[in-house]
């Protein structure tokens, strides 16, 4: 049993036994991330195995299950449900993607080999922080992965907070920020457009108009205030909670007043030493903690990539801060 497992409040995952962990972990980088071997997630897992997996999820913040068998939509959904309540609310433009037939809770993220349109997640962000209840976690399954390229990067927001000076931490601890689905700074100009050895990004590759799905004019802006520094409800660690994708300004400050410090924090949050980078293979599964990480999907491949995704709902952050 890990130290985290011994202190988790309101845990729905059963506690493991006192025996040696039954999962094989290989750390991916010094900051965060680990590959998991020898776990078949296509069927039910024993309680002690679930506890070990959940403890590793809290410890490493993002897990990558290797050598998994192909997952059906139902198996994907059932495995995701081990991490909490499944959220089936659709994303907003320009990231609203199709769902698996008969499974509105499973999103599809597909790029064909010649597709230069919108790359979902092509900038540093945490998911849907504009909501009152941002996601707790996401479980992404690689149905088909490119032979090279298409990696995903993750950044540890515990380290981002802890590496700040005591004076800046004291300032941020008392602040809140508005997060908005309009993405005033995480829009087209912030996106990582398609690139390869022989093709530089074109301006039009950043355009949200390339999205094949819901138009911006049909979507109302969603905005909510959240603490700039949040306390993780299970580990008790504090982490930085602003991202270029959705953070618009500090509460009770103007956008112009907020931007210089936000720019610093956005750059700081994705410093290379806080990150890991993962190369996908077919049937890989990623599970990341959206409460204490950011991620960035690289668009450097001209090959077919088919991903399926299930997201786990979170608690309101103000309540989590008070818990």
Secondary structure, DSSP 8 states (H G I E B T S, - for coil): --HHHHH-TT--S----SS--SSEEEE-SSSS-EEEES--TTS---HHHHHHHHHHHHHHSEEEE-S-----HHHHHHHHGGGS-EE-----TTS---EETTEEEEEEEEE-TT--S--TT-SSB-TTTTSTT--SEEEEEEEE--SS---EEEEEHHHHHHTS-HHHHHHHHT-EEEEETT-SSSSGGGS----BTTB---GGGG-GGG-SS--GGGS---EEEEESEEE-TTT--EEE---TTTEEEETTS-HHHHHHHHHHHHHHHT-GGGEEEE---TT-EEEEETTSEEEEE-----S-EEEEEEEE----HHHHHH-
